[in-house]
Amino acid sequence: MARQRVKFTFPPDLIQEPIIWRLGRHFDLVTNIRRADVTEDRGWVILELEGELEEIERGIRWVQEQGVRVDPVPGDIVEG
């Protein structure tokens, strides 16, 4: 199991899409929201993703393909 913290920044057209829910469901990840700021026209969230490292990496690539900006958060990977 691994944990990785990331920041997602959503474009306006994706604010209301259930991307975080889909990420957890499709890649078998636990998605713990640590901080968030979401309005009608913008949004960002800091998440701690937990699961198999390979699935975390696949999930992040999928989120980026959806149009979400993904930035690492320092101290982001913990394996154990």
mmCIF file of the N, C-alpha and C atoms, coordinates in Angstrom:
data_MODEL
# 
_entry.id   MODEL 
# 
loop_
_atom_site.group_PDB 
_atom_site.id 
_atom_site.type_symbol 
_atom_site.label_atom_id 
_atom_site.label_alt_id 
_atom_site.label_comp_id 
_atom_site.label_asym_id 
_atom_site.label_entity_id 
_atom_site.label_seq_id 
_atom_site.pdbx_PDB_ins_code 
_atom_site.Cartn_x 
_atom_site.Cartn_y 
_atom_site.Cartn_z 
_atom_site.occupancy 
_atom_site.B_iso_or_equiv 
_atom_site.pdbx_formal_charge 
_atom_site.auth_seq_id 
_atom_site.auth_comp_id 
_atom_site.auth_asym_id 
_atom_site.auth_atom_id 
_atom_site.pdbx_PDB_model_num 
ATOM 1   N N  . MET A 1 1  ? 0.842   -1.188 0.000   1.00 0.00 ? 1  MET A N  1 
ATOM 2   C CA . MET A 1 1  ? 0.000   0.000  0.000   1.00 0.00 ? 1  MET A CA 1 
ATOM 3   C C  . MET A 1 1  ? 0.881   1.244  0.000   1.00 0.00 ? 1  MET A C  1 
ATOM 4   N N  . ALA A 1 2  ? 0.411   2.272  -0.633  1.00 0.00 ? 2  ALA A N  1 
ATOM 5   C CA . ALA A 1 2  ? 1.128   3.540  -0.706  1.00 0.00 ? 2  ALA A CA 1 
ATOM 6   C C  . ALA A 1 2  ? 0.135   4.675  -0.489  1.00 0.00 ? 2  ALA A C  1 
ATOM 7   N N  . ARG A 1 3  ? 0.663   5.816  -0.085  1.00 0.00 ? 3  ARG A N  1 
ATOM 8   C CA . ARG A 1 3  ? -0.137  7.037  0.035   1.00 0.00 ? 3  ARG A CA 1 
ATOM 9   C C  . ARG A 1 3  ? 0.592   8.145  -0.706  1.00 0.00 ? 3  ARG A C  1 
ATOM 10  N N  . GLN A 1 4  ? -0.166  8.947  -1.418  1.00 0.00 ? 4  GLN A N  1 
ATOM 11  C CA . GLN A 1 4  ? 0.404   10.069 -2.156  1.00 0.00 ? 4  GLN A CA 1 
ATOM 12  C C  . GLN A 1 4  ? -0.532  11.259 -2.059  1.00 0.00 ? 4  GLN A C  1 
ATOM 13  N N  . ARG A 1 5  ? 0.043   12.417 -1.725  1.00 0.00 ? 5  ARG A N  1 
ATOM 14  C CA . ARG A 1 5  ? -0.758  13.650 -1.685  1.00 0.00 ? 5  ARG A CA 1 
ATOM 15  C C  . ARG A 1 5  ? -0.564  14.421 -2.979  1.00 0.00 ? 5  ARG A C  1 
ATOM 16  N N  . VAL A 1 6  ? -1.680  14.897 -3.513  1.00 0.00 ? 6  VAL A N  1 
ATOM 17  C CA . VAL A 1 6  ? -1.676  15.657 -4.760  1.00 0.00 ? 6  VAL A CA 1 
ATOM 18  C C  . VAL A 1 6  ? -2.691  16.789 -4.666  1.00 0.00 ? 6  VAL A C  1 
ATOM 19  N N  . LYS A 1 7  ? -2.506  17.780 -5.521  1.00 0.00 ? 7  LYS A N  1 
ATOM 20  C CA . LYS A 1 7  ? -3.468  18.872 -5.627  1.00 0.00 ? 7  LYS A CA 1 
ATOM 21  C C  . LYS A 1 7  ? -4.095  18.798 -7.011  1.00 0.00 ? 7  LYS A C  1 
ATOM 22  N N  . PHE A 1 8  ? -5.421  18.733 -7.052  1.00 0.00 ? 8  PHE A N  1 
ATOM 23  C CA . PHE A 1 8  ? -6.161  18.771 -8.306  1.00 0.00 ? 8  PHE A CA 1 
ATOM 24  C C  . PHE A 1 8  ? -6.727  20.172 -8.467  1.00 0.00 ? 8  PHE A C  1 
ATOM 25  N N  . THR A 1 9  ? -6.545  20.749 -9.645  1.00 0.00 ? 9  THR A N  1 
ATOM 26  C CA . THR A 1 9  ? -7.157  22.034 -9.986  1.00 0.00 ? 9  THR A CA 1 
ATOM 27  C C  . THR A 1 9  ? -8.095  21.771 -11.165 1.00 0.00 ? 9  THR A C  1 
ATOM 28  N N  . PHE A 1 10 ? -9.367  22.041 -10.953 1.00 0.00 ? 10 PHE A N  1 
ATOM 29  C CA . PHE A 1 10 ? -10.397 21.723 -11.936 1.00 0.00 ? 10 PHE A CA 1 
ATOM 30  C C  . PHE A 1 10 ? -10.711 22.916 -12.832 1.00 0.00 ? 10 PHE A C  1 
ATOM 31  N N  . PRO A 1 11 ? -10.820 22.704 -14.144 1.00 0.00 ? 11 PRO A N  1 
ATOM 32  C CA . PRO A 1 11 ? -11.308 23.764 -15.027 1.00 0.00 ? 11 PRO A CA 1 
ATOM 33  C C  . PRO A 1 11 ? -12.817 23.930 -14.807 1.00 0.00 ? 11 PRO A C  1 
ATOM 34  N N  . PRO A 1 12 ? -13.364 25.080 -15.168 1.00 0.00 ? 12 PRO A N  1 
ATOM 35  C CA . PRO A 1 12 ? -14.787 25.356 -14.906 1.00 0.00 ? 12 PRO A CA 1 
ATOM 36  C C  . PRO A 1 12 ? -15.753 24.286 -15.411 1.00 0.00 ? 12 PRO A C  1 
ATOM 37  N N  . ASP A 1 13 ? -15.475 23.687 -16.558 1.00 0.00 ? 13 ASP A N  1 
ATOM 38  C CA . ASP A 1 13 ? -16.412 22.708 -17.114 1.00 0.00 ? 13 ASP A CA 1 
ATOM 39  C C  . ASP A 1 13 ? -16.400 21.364 -16.380 1.00 0.00 ? 13 ASP A C  1 
ATOM 40  N N  . LEU A 1 14 ? -15.451 21.150 -15.472 1.00 0.00 ? 14 LEU A N  1 
ATOM 41  C CA . LEU A 1 14 ? -15.388 19.885 -14.739 1.00 0.00 ? 14 LEU A CA 1 
ATOM 42  C C  . LEU A 1 14 ? -15.736 20.012 -13.256 1.00 0.00 ? 14 LEU A C  1 
ATOM 43  N N  . ILE A 1 15 ? -16.089 21.214 -12.814 1.00 0.00 ? 15 ILE A N  1 
ATOM 44  C CA . ILE A 1 15 ? -16.364 21.441 -11.391 1.00 0.00 ? 15 ILE A CA 1 
ATOM 45  C C  . ILE A 1 15 ? -17.433 20.491 -10.851 1.00 0.00 ? 15 ILE A C  1 
ATOM 46  N N  . GLN A 1 16 ? -18.475 20.242 -11.613 1.00 0.00 ? 16 GLN A N  1 
ATOM 47  C CA . GLN A 1 16 ? -19.583 19.435 -11.104 1.00 0.00 ? 16 GLN A CA 1 
ATOM 48  C C  . GLN A 1 16 ? -19.488 17.954 -11.474 1.00 0.00 ? 16 GLN A C  1 
ATOM 49  N N  . GLU A 1 17 ? -18.408 17.553 -12.111 1.00 0.00 ? 17 GLU A N  1 
ATOM 50  C CA . GLU A 1 17 ? -18.229 16.151 -12.469 1.00 0.00 ? 17 GLU A CA 1 
ATOM 51  C C  . GLU A 1 17 ? -17.699 15.359 -11.271 1.00 0.00 ? 17 GLU A C  1 
ATOM 52  N N  . PRO A 1 18 ? -18.154 14.130 -11.072 1.00 0.00 ? 18 PRO A N  1 
ATOM 53  C CA . PRO A 1 18 ? -17.716 13.319 -9.927  1.00 0.00 ? 18 PRO A CA 1 
ATOM 54  C C  . PRO A 1 18 ? -16.367 12.628 -10.172 1.00 0.00 ? 18 PRO A C  1 
ATOM 55  N N  . ILE A 1 19 ? -15.371 13.392 -10.536 1.00 0.00 ? 19 ILE A N  1 
ATOM 56  C CA . ILE A 1 19 ? -14.070 12.826 -10.906 1.00 0.00 ? 19 ILE A CA 1 
ATOM 57  C C  . ILE A 1 19 ? -13.403 12.131 -9.723  1.00 0.00 ? 19 ILE A C  1 
ATOM 58  N N  . ILE A 1 20 ? -13.444 12.724 -8.555  1.00 0.00 ? 20 ILE A N  1 
ATOM 59  C CA . ILE A 1 20 ? -12.792 12.108 -7.393  1.00 0.00 ? 20 ILE A CA 1 
ATOM 60  C C  . ILE A 1 20 ? -13.480 10.784 -7.055  1.00 0.00 ? 20 ILE A C  1 
ATOM 61  N N  . TRP A 1 21 ? -14.790 10.747 -7.102  1.00 0.00 ? 21 TRP A N  1 
ATOM 62  C CA . TRP A 1 21 ? -15.517 9.507  -6.840  1.00 0.00 ? 21 TRP A CA 1 
ATOM 63  C C  . TRP A 1 21 ? -15.135 8.441  -7.865  1.00 0.00 ? 21 TRP A C  1 
ATOM 64  N N  . ARG A 1 22 ? -15.112 8.825  -9.147  1.00 0.00 ? 22 ARG A N  1 
ATOM 65  C CA . ARG A 1 22 ? -14.742 7.872  -10.206 1.00 0.00 ? 22 ARG A CA 1 
ATOM 66  C C  . ARG A 1 22 ? -13.311 7.369  -10.031 1.00 0.00 ? 22 ARG A C  1 
ATOM 67  N N  . LEU A 1 23 ? -12.412 8.258  -9.648  1.00 0.00 ? 23 LEU A N  1 
ATOM 68  C CA . LEU A 1 23 ? -11.014 7.884  -9.418  1.00 0.00 ? 23 LEU A CA 1 
ATOM 69  C C  . LEU A 1 23 ? -10.935 6.777  -8.366  1.00 0.00 ? 23 LEU A C  1 
ATOM 70  N N  . GLY A 1 24 ? -11.599 6.973  -7.253  1.00 0.00 ? 24 GLY A N  1 
ATOM 71  C CA . GLY A 1 24 ? -11.590 5.965  -6.198  1.00 0.00 ? 24 GLY A CA 1 
ATOM 72  C C  . GLY A 1 24 ? -12.219 4.659  -6.636  1.00 0.00 ? 24 GLY A C  1 
ATOM 73  N N  . ARG A 1 25 ? -13.326 4.761  -7.322  1.00 0.00 ? 25 ARG A N  1 
ATOM 74  C CA . ARG A 1 25 ? -14.087 3.573  -7.737  1.00 0.00 ? 25 ARG A CA 1 
ATOM 75  C C  . ARG A 1 25 ? -13.356 2.766  -8.804  1.00 0.00 ? 25 ARG A C  1 
ATOM 76  N N  . HIS A 1 26 ? -12.859 3.424  -9.844  1.00 0.00 ? 26 HIS A N  1 
ATOM 77  C CA . HIS A 1 26 ? -12.245 2.727  -10.981 1.00 0.00 ? 26 HIS A CA 1 
ATOM 78  C C  . HIS A 1 26 ? -10.853 2.186  -10.672 1.00 0.00 ? 26 HIS A C  1 
ATOM 79  N N  . PHE A 1 27 ? -10.146 2.824  -9.767  1.00 0.00 ? 27 PHE A N  1 
ATOM 80  C CA . PHE A 1 27 ? -8.758  2.427  -9.498  1.00 0.00 ? 27 PHE A CA 1 
ATOM 81  C C  . PHE A 1 27 ? -8.584  1.842  -8.098  1.00 0.00 ? 27 PHE A C  1 
ATOM 82  N N  . ASP A 1 28 ? -9.692  1.578  -7.419  1.00 0.00 ? 28 ASP A N  1 
ATOM 83  C CA . ASP A 1 28 ? -9.683  0.979  -6.084  1.00 0.00 ? 28 ASP A CA 1 
ATOM 84  C C  . ASP A 1 28 ? -8.779  1.754  -5.132  1.00 0.00 ? 28 ASP A C  1 
ATOM 85  N N  . LEU A 1 29 ? -8.994  3.069  -5.070  1.00 0.00 ? 29 LEU A N  1 
ATOM 86  C CA . LEU A 1 29 ? -8.195  3.951  -4.223  1.00 0.00 ? 29 LEU A CA 1 
ATOM 87  C C  . LEU A 1 29 ? -9.064  4.586  -3.144  1.00 0.00 ? 29 LEU A C  1 
ATOM 88  N N  . VAL A 1 30 ? -8.464  4.824  -2.010  1.00 0.00 ? 30 VAL A N  1 
ATOM 89  C CA . VAL A 1 30 ? -9.105  5.618  -0.971  1.00 0.00 ? 30 VAL A CA 1 
ATOM 90  C C  . VAL A 1 30 ? -8.736  7.067  -1.268  1.00 0.00 ? 30 VAL A C  1 
ATOM 91  N N  . THR A 1 31 ? -9.715  7.951  -1.324  1.00 0.00 ? 31 THR A N  1 
ATOM 92  C CA . THR A 1 31 ? -9.487  9.367  -1.645  1.00 0.00 ? 31 THR A CA 1 
ATOM 93  C C  . THR A 1 31 ? -9.884  10.218 -0.448  1.00 0.00 ? 31 THR A C  1 
ATOM 94  N N  . ASN A 1 32 ? -8.905  10.614 0.333   1.00 0.00 ? 32 ASN A N  1 
ATOM 95  C CA . ASN A 1 32 ? -9.147  11.452 1.506   1.00 0.00 ? 32 ASN A CA 1 
ATOM 96  C C  . ASN A 1 32 ? -8.910  12.911 1.154   1.00 0.00 ? 32 ASN A C  1 
ATOM 97  N N  . ILE A 1 33 ? -9.960  13.714 1.208   1.00 0.00 ? 33 ILE A N  1 
ATOM 98  C CA . ILE A 1 33 ? -9.838  15.136 0.920   1.00 0.00 ? 33 ILE A CA 1 
ATOM 99  C C  . ILE A 1 33 ? -9.283  15.830 2.158   1.00 0.00 ? 33 ILE A C  1 
ATOM 100 N N  . ARG A 1 34 ? -8.172  16.534 1.990   1.00 0.00 ? 34 ARG A N  1 
ATOM 101 C CA . ARG A 1 34 ? -7.529  17.237 3.097   1.00 0.00 ? 34 ARG A CA 1 
ATOM 102 C C  . ARG A 1 34 ? -7.897  18.714 3.142   1.00 0.00 ? 34 ARG A C  1 
ATOM 103 N N  . ARG A 1 35 ? -7.983  19.335 1.985   1.00 0.00 ? 35 ARG A N  1 
ATOM 104 C CA . ARG A 1 35 ? -8.391  20.745 1.870   1.00 0.00 ? 35 ARG A CA 1 
ATOM 105 C C  . ARG A 1 35 ? -9.067  20.912 0.522   1.00 0.00 ? 35 ARG A C  1 
ATOM 106 N N  . ALA A 1 36 ? -9.977  21.879 0.455   1.00 0.00 ? 36 ALA A N  1 
ATOM 107 C CA . ALA A 1 36 ? -10.659 22.124 -0.813  1.00 0.00 ? 36 ALA A CA 1 
ATOM 108 C C  . ALA A 1 36 ? -11.228 23.532 -0.836  1.00 0.00 ? 36 ALA A C  1 
ATOM 109 N N  . ASP A 1 37 ? -11.356 24.071 -2.036  1.00 0.00 ? 37 ASP A N  1 
ATOM 110 C CA . ASP A 1 37 ? -12.019 25.349 -2.266  1.00 0.00 ? 37 ASP A CA 1 
ATOM 111 C C  . ASP A 1 37 ? -12.721 25.221 -3.611  1.00 0.00 ? 37 ASP A C  1 
ATOM 112 N N  . VAL A 1 38 ? -14.037 25.129 -3.576  1.00 0.00 ? 38 VAL A N  1 
ATOM 113 C CA . VAL A 1 38 ? -14.808 24.907 -4.794  1.00 0.00 ? 38 VAL A CA 1 
ATOM 114 C C  . VAL A 1 38 ? -15.926 25.941 -4.877  1.00 0.00 ? 38 VAL A C  1 
ATOM 115 N N  . THR A 1 39 ? -16.011 26.598 -6.020  1.00 0.00 ? 39 THR A N  1 
ATOM 116 C CA . THR A 1 39 ? -17.105 27.513 -6.310  1.00 0.00 ? 39 THR A CA 1 
ATOM 117 C C  . THR A 1 39 ? -17.704 27.095 -7.646  1.00 0.00 ? 39 THR A C  1 
ATOM 118 N N  . GLU A 1 40 ? -18.669 27.863 -8.138  1.00 0.00 ? 40 GLU A N  1 
ATOM 119 C CA . GLU A 1 40 ? -19.296 27.527 -9.419  1.00 0.00 ? 40 GLU A CA 1 
ATOM 120 C C  . GLU A 1 40 ? -18.332 27.537 -10.590 1.00 0.00 ? 40 GLU A C  1 
ATOM 121 N N  . ASP A 1 41 ? -17.307 28.399 -10.549 1.00 0.00 ? 41 ASP A N  1 
ATOM 122 C CA . ASP A 1 41 ? -16.445 28.563 -11.715 1.00 0.00 ? 41 ASP A CA 1 
ATOM 123 C C  . ASP A 1 41 ? -14.994 28.128 -11.510 1.00 0.00 ? 41 ASP A C  1 
ATOM 124 N N  . ARG A 1 42 ? -14.644 27.642 -10.344 1.00 0.00 ? 42 ARG A N  1 
ATOM 125 C CA . ARG A 1 42 ? -13.275 27.167 -10.142 1.00 0.00 ? 42 ARG A CA 1 
ATOM 126 C C  . ARG A 1 42 ? -13.248 26.221 -8.950  1.00 0.00 ? 42 ARG A C  1 
ATOM 127 N N  . GLY A 1 43 ? -12.180 25.465 -8.867  1.00 0.00 ? 43 GLY A N  1 
ATOM 128 C CA . GLY A 1 43 ? -12.064 24.575 -7.728  1.00 0.00 ? 43 GLY A CA 1 
ATOM 129 C C  . GLY A 1 43 ? -10.717 23.898 -7.664  1.00 0.00 ? 43 GLY A C  1 
ATOM 130 N N  . TRP A 1 44 ? -10.277 23.656 -6.445  1.00 0.00 ? 44 TRP A N  1 
ATOM 131 C CA . TRP A 1 44 ? -9.073  22.860 -6.227  1.00 0.00 ? 44 TRP A CA 1 
ATOM 132 C C  . TRP A 1 44 ? -9.285  22.022 -4.975  1.00 0.00 ? 44 TRP A C  1 
ATOM 133 N N  . VAL A 1 45 ? -8.545  20.942 -4.912  1.00 0.00 ? 45 VAL A N  1 
ATOM 134 C CA . VAL A 1 45 ? -8.633  20.046 -3.770  1.00 0.00 ? 45 VAL A CA 1 
ATOM 135 C C  . VAL A 1 45 ? -7.270  19.399 -3.542  1.00 0.00 ? 45 VAL A C  1 
ATOM 136 N N  . ILE A 1 46 ? -6.902  19.260 -2.276  1.00 0.00 ? 46 ILE A N  1 
ATOM 137 C CA . ILE A 1 46 ? -5.706  18.503 -1.921  1.00 0.00 ? 46 ILE A CA 1 
ATOM 138 C C  . ILE A 1 46 ? -6.196  17.163 -1.390  1.00 0.00 ? 46 ILE A C  1 
ATOM 139 N N  . LEU A 1 47 ? -5.733  16.110 -2.051  1.00 0.00 ? 47 LEU A N  1 
ATOM 140 C CA . LEU A 1 47 ? -6.159  14.755 -1.738  1.00 0.00 ? 47 LEU A CA 1 
ATOM 141 C C  . LEU A 1 47 ? -4.997  13.912 -1.250  1.00 0.00 ? 47 LEU A C  1 
ATOM 142 N N  . GLU A 1 48 ? -5.305  12.982 -0.384  1.00 0.00 ? 48 GLU A N  1 
ATOM 143 C CA . GLU A 1 48 ? -4.347  11.926 -0.073  1.00 0.00 ? 48 GLU A CA 1 
ATOM 144 C C  . GLU A 1 48 ? -4.926  10.664 -0.689  1.00 0.00 ? 48 GLU A C  1 
ATOM 145 N N  . LEU A 1 49 ? -4.220  10.125 -1.669  1.00 0.00 ? 49 LEU A N  1 
ATOM 146 C CA . LEU A 1 49 ? -4.648  8.905  -2.339  1.00 0.00 ? 49 LEU A CA 1 
ATOM 147 C C  . LEU A 1 49 ? -3.968  7.722  -1.667  1.00 0.00 ? 49 LEU A C  1 
ATOM 148 N N  . GLU A 1 50 ? -4.714  6.674  -1.426  1.00 0.00 ? 50 GLU A N  1 
ATOM 149 C CA . GLU A 1 50 ? -4.161  5.495  -0.776  1.00 0.00 ? 50 GLU A CA 1 
ATOM 150 C C  . GLU A 1 50 ? -4.561  4.247  -1.554  1.00 0.00 ? 50 GLU A C  1 
ATOM 151 N N  . GLY A 1 51 ? -3.567  3.412  -1.846  1.00 0.00 ? 51 GLY A N  1 
ATOM 152 C CA . GLY A 1 51 ? -3.802  2.175  -2.587  1.00 0.00 ? 51 GLY A CA 1 
ATOM 153 C C  . GLY A 1 51 ? -2.492  1.651  -3.111  1.00 0.00 ? 51 GLY A C  1 
ATOM 154 N N  . GLU A 1 52 ? -2.573  0.769  -4.082  1.00 0.00 ? 52 GLU A N  1 
ATOM 155 C CA . GLU A 1 52 ? -1.363  0.249  -4.712  1.00 0.00 ? 52 GLU A CA 1 
ATOM 156 C C  . GLU A 1 52 ? -0.716  1.372  -5.527  1.00 0.00 ? 52 GLU A C  1 
ATOM 157 N N  . LEU A 1 53 ? 0.607   1.492  -5.435  1.00 0.00 ? 53 LEU A N  1 
ATOM 158 C CA . LEU A 1 53 ? 1.320   2.581  -6.100  1.00 0.00 ? 53 LEU A CA 1 
ATOM 159 C C  . LEU A 1 53 ? 1.041   2.603  -7.598  1.00 0.00 ? 53 LEU A C  1 
ATOM 160 N N  . GLU A 1 54 ? 1.006   1.439  -8.230  1.00 0.00 ? 54 GLU A N  1 
ATOM 161 C CA . GLU A 1 54 ? 0.728   1.380  -9.665  1.00 0.00 ? 54 GLU A CA 1 
ATOM 162 C C  . GLU A 1 54 ? -0.663  1.934  -9.986  1.00 0.00 ? 54 GLU A C  1 
ATOM 163 N N  . GLU A 1 55 ? -1.639  1.638  -9.143  1.00 0.00 ? 55 GLU A N  1 
ATOM 164 C CA . GLU A 1 55 ? -3.001  2.137  -9.363  1.00 0.00 ? 55 GLU A CA 1 
ATOM 165 C C  . GLU A 1 55 ? -3.075  3.645  -9.116  1.00 0.00 ? 55 GLU A C  1 
ATOM 166 N N  . ILE A 1 56 ? -2.342  4.146  -8.140  1.00 0.00 ? 56 ILE A N  1 
ATOM 167 C CA . ILE A 1 56 ? -2.289  5.597  -7.909  1.00 0.00 ? 56 ILE A CA 1 
ATOM 168 C C  . ILE A 1 56 ? -1.757  6.289  -9.150  1.00 0.00 ? 56 ILE A C  1 
ATOM 169 N N  . GLU A 1 57 ? -0.671  5.769  -9.704  1.00 0.00 ? 57 GLU A N  1 
ATOM 170 C CA . GLU A 1 57 ? -0.074  6.371  -10.906 1.00 0.00 ? 57 GLU A CA 1 
ATOM 171 C C  . GLU A 1 57 ? -1.026  6.299  -12.091 1.00 0.00 ? 57 GLU A C  1 
ATOM 172 N N  . ARG A 1 58 ? -1.695  5.163  -12.278 1.00 0.00 ? 58 ARG A N  1 
ATOM 173 C CA . ARG A 1 58 ? -2.686  5.034  -13.363 1.00 0.00 ? 58 ARG A CA 1 
ATOM 174 C C  . ARG A 1 58 ? -3.844  6.002  -13.165 1.00 0.00 ? 58 ARG A C  1 
ATOM 175 N N  . GLY A 1 59 ? -4.295  6.119  -11.927 1.00 0.00 ? 59 GLY A N  1 
ATOM 176 C CA . GLY A 1 59 ? -5.395  7.017  -11.620 1.00 0.00 ? 59 GLY A CA 1 
ATOM 177 C C  . GLY A 1 59 ? -5.054  8.474  -11.884 1.00 0.00 ? 59 GLY A C  1 
ATOM 178 N N  . ILE A 1 60 ? -3.843  8.874  -11.518 1.00 0.00 ? 60 ILE A N  1 
ATOM 179 C CA . ILE A 1 60 ? -3.414  10.255 -11.762 1.00 0.00 ? 60 ILE A CA 1 
ATOM 180 C C  . ILE A 1 60 ? -3.353  10.539 -13.257 1.00 0.00 ? 60 ILE A C  1 
ATOM 181 N N  . ARG A 1 61 ? -2.834  9.589  -14.026 1.00 0.00 ? 61 ARG A N  1 
ATOM 182 C CA . ARG A 1 61 ? -2.806  9.781  -15.487 1.00 0.00 ? 61 ARG A CA 1 
ATOM 183 C C  . ARG A 1 61 ? -4.228  9.935  -16.037 1.00 0.00 ? 61 ARG A C  1 
ATOM 184 N N  . TRP A 1 62 ? -5.163  9.135  -15.533 1.00 0.00 ? 62 TRP A N  1 
ATOM 185 C CA . TRP A 1 62 ? -6.551  9.216  -15.991 1.00 0.00 ? 62 TRP A CA 1 
ATOM 186 C C  . TRP A 1 62 ? -7.149  10.586 -15.666 1.00 0.00 ? 62 TRP A C  1 
ATOM 187 N N  . VAL A 1 63 ? -6.900  11.078 -14.451 1.00 0.00 ? 63 VAL A N  1 
ATOM 188 C CA . VAL A 1 63 ? -7.427  12.390 -14.047 1.00 0.00 ? 63 VAL A CA 1 
ATOM 189 C C  . VAL A 1 63 ? -6.882  13.475 -14.971 1.00 0.00 ? 63 VAL A C  1 
ATOM 190 N N  . GLN A 1 64 ? -5.598  13.405 -15.287 1.00 0.00 ? 64 GLN A N  1 
ATOM 191 C CA . GLN A 1 64 ? -5.004  14.394 -16.189 1.00 0.00 ? 64 GLN A CA 1 
ATOM 192 C C  . GLN A 1 64 ? -5.633  14.308 -17.579 1.00 0.00 ? 64 GLN A C  1 
ATOM 193 N N  . GLU A 1 65 ? -5.924  13.099 -18.042 1.00 0.00 ? 65 GLU A N  1 
ATOM 194 C CA . GLU A 1 65 ? -6.587  12.931 -19.341 1.00 0.00 ? 65 GLU A CA 1 
ATOM 195 C C  . GLU A 1 65 ? -7.978  13.556 -19.358 1.00 0.00 ? 65 GLU A C  1 
ATOM 196 N N  . GLN A 1 66 ? -8.613  13.659 -18.203 1.00 0.00 ? 66 GLN A N  1 
ATOM 197 C CA . GLN A 1 66 ? -9.935  14.280 -18.099 1.00 0.00 ? 66 GLN A CA 1 
ATOM 198 C C  . GLN A 1 66 ? -9.850  15.800 -18.205 1.00 0.00 ? 66 GLN A C  1 
ATOM 199 N N  . GLY A 1 67 ? -8.635  16.367 -18.042 1.00 0.00 ? 67 GLY A N  1 
ATOM 200 C CA . GLY A 1 67 ? -8.461  17.814 -18.132 1.00 0.00 ? 67 GLY A CA 1 
ATOM 201 C C  . GLY A 1 67 ? -8.171  18.492 -16.811 1.00 0.00 ? 67 GLY A C  1 
ATOM 202 N N  . VAL A 1 68 ? -7.938  17.702 -15.760 1.00 0.00 ? 68 VAL A N  1 
ATOM 203 C CA . VAL A 1 68 ? -7.644  18.254 -14.443 1.00 0.00 ? 68 VAL A CA 1 
ATOM 204 C C  . VAL A 1 68 ? -6.131  18.435 -14.314 1.00 0.00 ? 68 VAL A C  1 
ATOM 205 N N  . ARG A 1 69 ? -5.727  19.568 -13.774 1.00 0.00 ? 69 ARG A N  1 
ATOM 206 C CA . ARG A 1 69 ? -4.308  19.798 -13.507 1.00 0.00 ? 69 ARG A CA 1 
ATOM 207 C C  . ARG A 1 69 ? -3.953  19.085 -12.201 1.00 0.00 ? 69 ARG A C  1 
ATOM 208 N N  . VAL A 1 70 ? -2.849  18.341 -12.213 1.00 0.00 ? 70 VAL A N  1 
ATOM 209 C CA . VAL A 1 70 ? -2.413  17.602 -11.034 1.00 0.00 ? 70 VAL A CA 1 
ATOM 210 C C  . VAL A 1 70 ? -1.009  18.068 -10.658 1.00 0.00 ? 70 VAL A C  1 
ATOM 211 N N  . ASP A 1 71 ? -0.863  18.517 -9.408  1.00 0.00 ? 71 ASP A N  1 
ATOM 212 C CA . ASP A 1 71 ? 0.436   18.946 -8.899  1.00 0.00 ? 71 ASP A CA 1 
ATOM 213 C C  . ASP A 1 71 ? 0.783   18.127 -7.669  1.00 0.00 ? 71 ASP A C  1 
ATOM 214 N N  . PRO A 1 72 ? 2.060   17.754 -7.528  1.00 0.00 ? 72 PRO A N  1 
ATOM 215 C CA . PRO A 1 72 ? 2.465   17.024 -6.327  1.00 0.00 ? 72 PRO A CA 1 
ATOM 216 C C  . PRO A 1 72 ? 2.453   17.942 -5.106  1.00 0.00 ? 72 PRO A C  1 
ATOM 217 N N  . VAL A 1 73 ? 2.261   17.335 -3.962  1.00 0.00 ? 73 VAL A N  1 
ATOM 218 C CA . VAL A 1 73 ? 2.350   18.052 -2.685  1.00 0.00 ? 73 VAL A CA 1 
ATOM 219 C C  . VAL A 1 73 ? 3.618   17.516 -2.017  1.00 0.00 ? 73 VAL A C  1 
ATOM 220 N N  . PRO A 1 74 ? 4.503   18.381 -1.526  1.00 0.00 ? 74 PRO A N  1 
ATOM 221 C CA . PRO A 1 74 ? 5.773   17.916 -0.939  1.00 0.00 ? 74 PRO A CA 1 
ATOM 222 C C  . PRO A 1 74 ? 5.558   16.817 0.109   1.00 0.00 ? 74 PRO A C  1 
ATOM 223 N N  . GLY A 1 75 ? 6.503   15.859 0.099   1.00 0.00 ? 75 GLY A N  1 
ATOM 224 C CA . GLY A 1 75 ? 6.402   14.728 1.012   1.00 0.00 ? 75 GLY A CA 1 
ATOM 225 C C  . GLY A 1 75 ? 5.268   13.815 0.614   1.00 0.00 ? 75 GLY A C  1 
ATOM 226 N N  . ASP A 1 76 ? 5.102   13.610 -0.698  1.00 0.00 ? 76 ASP A N  1 
ATOM 227 C CA . ASP A 1 76 ? 3.871   13.041 -1.210  1.00 0.00 ? 76 ASP A CA 1 
ATOM 228 C C  . ASP A 1 76 ? 3.758   11.523 -1.216  1.00 0.00 ? 76 ASP A C  1 
ATOM 229 N N  . ILE A 1 77 ? 4.839   10.765 -1.177  1.00 0.00 ? 77 ILE A N  1 
ATOM 230 C CA . ILE A 1 77 ? 4.713   9.313  -1.284  1.00 0.00 ? 77 ILE A CA 1 
ATOM 231 C C  . ILE A 1 77 ? 5.175   8.654  0.015   1.00 0.00 ? 77 ILE A C  1 
ATOM 232 N N  . VAL A 1 78 ? 4.319   7.801  0.548   1.00 0.00 ? 78 VAL A N  1 
ATOM 233 C CA . VAL A 1 78 ? 4.651   7.014  1.727   1.00 0.00 ? 78 VAL A CA 1 
ATOM 234 C C  . VAL A 1 78 ? 4.286   5.580  1.409   1.00 0.00 ? 78 VAL A C  1 
ATOM 235 N N  . GLU A 1 79 ? 5.269   4.694  1.422   1.00 0.00 ? 79 GLU A N  1 
ATOM 236 C CA . GLU A 1 79 ? 4.998   3.283  1.174   1.00 0.00 ? 79 GLU A CA 1 
ATOM 237 C C  . GLU A 1 79 ? 5.152   2.503  2.455   1.00 0.00 ? 79 GLU A C  1 
ATOM 238 N N  . GLY A 1 80 ? 4.346   1.469  2.608   1.00 0.00 ? 80 GLY A N  1 
ATOM 239 C CA . GLY A 1 80 ? 4.468   0.644  3.798   1.00 0.00 ? 80 GLY A CA 1 
ATOM 240 C C  . GLY A 1 80 ? 3.433   -0.425 3.873   1.00 0.00 ? 80 GLY A C  1 
# 
